[in-house]
């Protein structure tokens, strides 16, 4: 949210997302510490500098008192961020409940949580009411800060009710809505008790965007099959009003990663990592304490495999680790020569499904390390934490093979970040099929442990000329399909859609 560019004529953009790009940590009655939030949405939007941007969202913390709220508003204003204050009960019902226990698994085809389907069904209505209430609260904050002509860009599954709330407050507001997760097939969307209200509300937006053509197609078909509306090549039509629907594949701010590799602190991290993996002794890495301990093993000329994911069931971390186990099982010659570093960033830790997943992953990692570890080496280094930007860039740069094998994802940007940092090493990317970055990667079905295991072998043995060719494909894609281009295209399409609608009304 550091939009320091001083060009006066930039278009004003109100980005509305559940989470601000910074999370607040209270340090005193009226003092706050701000930390960058995790997640693809934040990482992509931070790179967008063409607009005069304000962010509206939740700061990830409950602030019941007025002194704290005023201090936080002031601290966030410096970052051009505006908080929406949600109390604990709303967060529990809206964020943990409806968003992350119902919409998130459903949109990723995981269905409702297995063990408490009935309980979920019973609490559904109160969670949906809280969802609508939270969306109304976001709408009020937008209304307060809106200036005529602003583009209001609503993001993600947390705010599907927002386009309707905004248009009810101001019919002329330019409203776009973008989904960062998959939109499921209409047959799945049908199973949602609030299916009608959510679709109708999203349709109140002028432009609705998805990462892929398939998700856009699913949305249009849900509107035609469930609401009985007309789908056109442009979008969805309801009584003469068109909601434009299209695909806008997101990217990253690739220059930020490429430039970071030149920074001395990143170079230092890289040097230390390389030396560590070349087996030289006495080198201390500054990445983080736990990491240093974990890496104080004697890994001689090891190949480094890397996974970076939020610790979420859609990321397929257990499946990935089981594939690595299978690889070690079938390739004893590789056992001391490859390590898998898995960075698993904790997320949504109040939701029981996420707590269960954490224990499950720990159990599998422990078992495999027990099985294949030696006195001096363990095959999997698993960290339940995030790394800072510089440490992450260094890690990407020294990695030989990245495993980006989420079971289903909106658009996974870790693969883009890895490619941006690989200009010199030209490492291999193993990727779940059906992501837009595909041509240079080894594409796998993450559910097929045997296939992933053999792809690991293929990647580790890949000759340099093939690695170079594949990397070149990926690098061109990542550096041309950037987050800046994504945002500019979406906003310009939104403006065009509104002009066209005005012309249609005049005719
Ligand atoms: C995904 C979602 C984002 C979300 C992020 C982090 O990328 O699409 O909207 O912010 O995960 O999840 P969290 O629940 O911590 O905000």
Boltz pocket constraint, residues with backbone or C-beta under 6 A from the ligand:
constraints:
  - pocket:
      binder: B
      contacts: [[A, 18], [A, 19], [A, 38], [A, 39], [A, 40], [A, 41], [A, 156], [A, 180], [A, 181], [A, 347], [A, 348], [A, 410]]
      max_distance: 6.0
